[in-house]
């Protein structure tokens, strides 16, 4: 997409940030706009490509490190609390699964994490239990070859054919969101998902502090490197 498209995305986020600054509605409004923009545009961006191999029950890429903005993490934290508070929540134990996954992977390099093959805490009976609020990183990682994904996660040296438009659109929307956040005086860093969620679930005031301009998820911040 063009610079003009990037500018339009920034404006879309600016229109939310200005009236909702410091509001408890800010997180949901920002992230829903980001997700809506991705889903509304990915079809036209990939119409010329073959069908994806990604499907329910294929967890091959779900051992990769996932990064997300603070807004995405706080929205997912809300969703996790809803699951935990539901009648079946105690059986799933989602918050406990996140804590365990974070302890198992915190501080590991990407190669070490892949070698350990720690499953994503959101995989429940082979399906993503937070699928409606999965972050942009997950939405933007799509493959054309399920077998190649499985071989790569088994440690084999294979090239996995991934969808370039998915990656590009994810990056464009995320960059526009982060730019708008910075212009509004909010922290626009990226964080490791499990660590960020462990922090957010452990202290509800972190979301409020972030809306006030503080880097409340700072311990989970990552260096800017290529990642899923």
C-alpha positions as CSV (number, residue, x, y, z in Angstrom):
1,X,0.0,0.0,0.0
2,X,1.0,3.6,-0.6
3,X,2.1,6.4,1.8
4,X,-1.4,7.8,1.3
5,X,-2.9,4.5,2.6
6,X,-0.6,4.7,5.7
7,X,-1.7,8.3,6.3
8,X,-5.4,7.3,6.1
9,X,-4.8,4.5,8.6
10,X,-3.2,7.0,11.0
11,X,-6.2,9.3,10.7
12,X,-8.5,6.4,11.5
13,X,-6.6,5.8,14.7
14,X,-6.3,9.6,15.5
15,X,-10.1,9.9,15.3
16,X,-10.3,7.4,18.2
17,X,-7.5,8.7,20.3
18,X,-8.6,12.3,20.5
19,X,-12.1,11.8,22.0
20,X,-11.2,8.8,24.1
21,X,-7.9,9.8,25.6
22,X,-7.6,8.4,29.1
23,X,-11.0,6.6,28.7
24,X,-11.6,3.0,29.7
25,X,-13.1,2.5,26.2
26,X,-9.8,3.5,24.4
27,X,-8.3,0.0,24.3
28,X,-11.3,-1.7,22.8
29,X,-12.0,1.0,20.3
30,X,-8.4,1.1,19.0
31,X,-7.9,-2.7,18.7
32,X,-11.3,-3.3,17.2
33,X,-10.5,-0.6,14.6
34,X,-7.2,-2.3,13.8
35,X,-8.8,-5.7,13.5
36,X,-11.6,-4.4,11.3
37,X,-9.1,-2.7,9.0
38,X,-7.2,-5.9,8.6
39,X,-10.2,-8.1,7.9
40,X,-11.8,-5.5,5.6
41,X,-8.7,-5.3,3.4
42,X,-7.0,-8.7,3.4
43,X,-9.5,-10.3,1.0
44,X,-8.7,-7.8,-1.8
45,X,-5.0,-8.0,-1.1
46,X,-4.9,-11.8,-1.5
47,X,-7.5,-12.4,-4.1
48,X,-4.9,-13.4,-6.6
49,X,-3.2,-16.0,-4.4
50,X,-3.9,-19.7,-3.9
51,X,-5.9,-20.8,-0.8
52,X,-4.2,-20.7,2.5
53,X,-3.3,-24.0,4.3
54,X,-4.1,-22.5,7.7
55,X,-7.1,-24.1,9.4
56,X,-8.6,-25.0,12.8
57,X,-6.6,-27.7,14.4
58,X,-3.2,-26.8,12.8
59,X,-1.1,-25.4,15.6
60,X,2.3,-25.6,13.9
61,X,3.2,-21.9,14.2
62,X,1.7,-21.6,17.7
63,X,5.1,-22.2,19.4
64,X,6.6,-19.1,17.8
65,X,7.1,-15.9,19.9
66,X,4.2,-13.5,19.4
67,X,4.6,-9.7,19.8
68,X,1.7,-7.2,20.3
69,X,1.0,-3.7,21.2
70,X,-0.1,-2.8,24.7
71,X,-3.6,-2.1,23.5
72,X,-3.9,-5.6,22.0
73,X,-2.5,-7.2,25.2
74,X,-5.0,-5.3,27.4
75,X,-7.9,-6.3,25.2
76,X,-6.9,-10.0,25.3
77,X,-6.5,-9.7,29.1
78,X,-10.1,-8.6,29.3
79,X,-11.1,-11.5,27.2
80,X,-9.1,-14.0,29.3
81,X,-10.8,-12.7,32.5
82,X,-14.2,-13.3,30.8
83,X,-13.2,-16.8,30.1
84,X,-11.9,-17.4,33.6
85,X,-15.2,-16.0,35.1
86,X,-17.4,-18.2,32.8
87,X,-18.9,-21.5,34.1
88,X,-16.3,-23.5,32.3
89,X,-13.4,-21.2,33.1
90,X,-12.1,-23.1,36.0
91,X,-11.7,-26.2,33.9
92,X,-9.7,-24.3,31.2
93,X,-7.6,-22.4,33.8
94,X,-6.5,-19.9,31.1
95,X,-4.7,-17.5,33.4
96,X,-2.7,-20.3,34.9
97,X,-1.8,-21.6,31.4
98,X,-0.5,-18.1,30.5
99,X,1.6,-17.9,33.7
100,X,3.1,-21.4,33.0
101,X,3.9,-20.5,29.4
102,X,5.5,-17.3,30.4
103,X,7.7,-19.0,33.0
104,X,8.7,-21.6,30.5
105,X,9.7,-19.2,27.7
106,X,10.6,-15.9,29.3
107,X,14.1,-14.8,28.3
108,X,14.6,-17.5,25.7
109,X,15.9,-16.6,22.2
110,X,13.7,-17.4,19.2
111,X,15.8,-20.5,18.4
112,X,15.6,-21.7,22.1
113,X,11.9,-21.2,22.1
114,X,11.3,-23.2,18.9
115,X,13.5,-26.0,20.2
116,X,11.5,-26.2,23.4
117,X,8.2,-26.2,21.4
118,X,6.3,-24.7,24.3
119,X,2.7,-24.7,23.0
120,X,0.7,-21.5,23.0
121,X,-1.4,-21.2,26.2
122,X,-4.5,-20.4,24.1
123,X,-4.6,-23.7,22.3
124,X,-7.4,-25.7,23.9
125,X,-8.3,-29.0,22.3
126,X,-6.4,-27.9,19.1
127,X,-8.2,-24.6,18.7
128,X,-7.4,-21.0,19.6
129,X,-9.7,-20.1,22.5
130,X,-9.1,-16.4,22.0
131,X,-9.5,-16.5,18.2
132,X,-11.9,-13.4,18.0
133,X,-9.3,-11.2,19.7
134,X,-6.1,-12.8,18.4
135,X,-3.4,-10.2,17.8
136,X,-2.4,-8.7,14.5
137,X,0.8,-10.9,14.6
138,X,-1.4,-14.0,14.4
139,X,-3.7,-12.6,11.8
140,X,-0.7,-11.6,9.6
141,X,1.1,-15.0,9.7
142,X,-0.4,-17.3,7.1
143,X,1.0,-20.2,5.2
144,X,0.3,-22.0,1.9
145,X,1.8,-25.3,3.0
146,X,0.7,-27.1,6.2
147,X,3.3,-29.8,5.8
148,X,6.2,-27.3,5.5
149,X,5.0,-25.6,8.7
150,X,5.0,-28.9,10.6
151,X,8.5,-29.8,9.3
152,X,9.9,-26.4,10.3
153,X,8.5,-26.7,13.8
154,X,10.0,-30.1,14.0
155,X,13.4,-28.5,13.4
156,X,13.9,-29.3,9.7
157,X,15.5,-26.7,7.5
158,X,12.7,-25.9,5.1
159,X,11.3,-22.8,3.5
160,X,7.7,-22.2,4.6
161,X,5.7,-20.3,1.9
162,X,3.9,-17.6,3.8
163,X,1.6,-14.9,2.5
164,X,3.4,-11.7,1.8
165,X,0.2,-9.6,1.7
166,X,-0.7,-10.8,5.2
167,X,2.6,-9.8,6.6
168,X,2.6,-6.5,4.8
169,X,-0.9,-5.5,5.8
170,X,-0.3,-6.5,9.4
171,X,2.9,-4.4,9.4
172,X,1.1,-1.4,7.8
173,X,-1.8,-1.4,10.3
174,X,0.5,-2.0,13.3
175,X,2.9,0.8,12.2
176,X,0.0,3.2,11.7
177,X,-1.4,2.4,15.1
178,X,2.0,2.8,16.8
179,X,2.6,6.1,15.0
180,X,-0.8,7.4,16.1
181,X,-0.1,6.3,19.7
182,X,3.2,8.1,19.8
183,X,1.6,11.3,18.4
184,X,-1.0,11.1,21.2
185,X,1.7,10.7,23.9
186,X,1.1,7.1,24.6
187,X,3.7,4.3,24.7
188,X,3.9,2.5,21.3
189,X,6.3,-0.3,22.1
190,X,5.9,-4.0,21.2
191,X,5.8,-6.6,23.9
192,X,6.1,-10.4,24.2
193,X,2.6,-11.6,24.4
194,X,2.7,-14.1,27.2
195,X,4.9,-11.9,29.4
196,X,2.7,-8.9,28.7
197,X,-0.4,-10.8,29.5
198,X,1.0,-12.1,32.7
199,X,1.7,-8.6,33.8
200,X,-1.7,-7.3,32.7
201,X,-3.6,-10.1,34.4
202,X,-1.6,-9.7,37.6
203,X,-2.3,-6.0,38.0
204,X,-5.5,-4.4,36.5
205,X,-4.1,-0.9,37.1
206,X,-1.5,-1.4,34.3
207,X,-4.2,-0.7,31.6
208,X,-5.2,2.6,33.3
209,X,-1.5,3.6,33.7
210,X,-0.9,2.9,30.0
211,X,-3.8,5.1,29.0
212,X,-2.2,7.9,31.1
213,X,1.1,7.6,29.1
214,X,3.1,5.2,31.3
215,X,5.0,2.2,30.0
216,X,3.2,-0.2,32.3
217,X,4.3,-3.3,30.5
218,X,7.9,-2.3,30.2
219,X,9.3,-5.6,31.6
220,X,7.8,-7.4,28.6
221,X,9.2,-5.0,26.0
222,X,11.2,-6.5,23.1
223,X,14.0,-5.3,20.9
224,X,12.8,-4.5,17.4
225,X,13.7,-7.7,15.5
226,X,11.8,-9.8,12.9
227,X,9.3,-12.0,14.7
228,X,5.9,-13.6,14.3
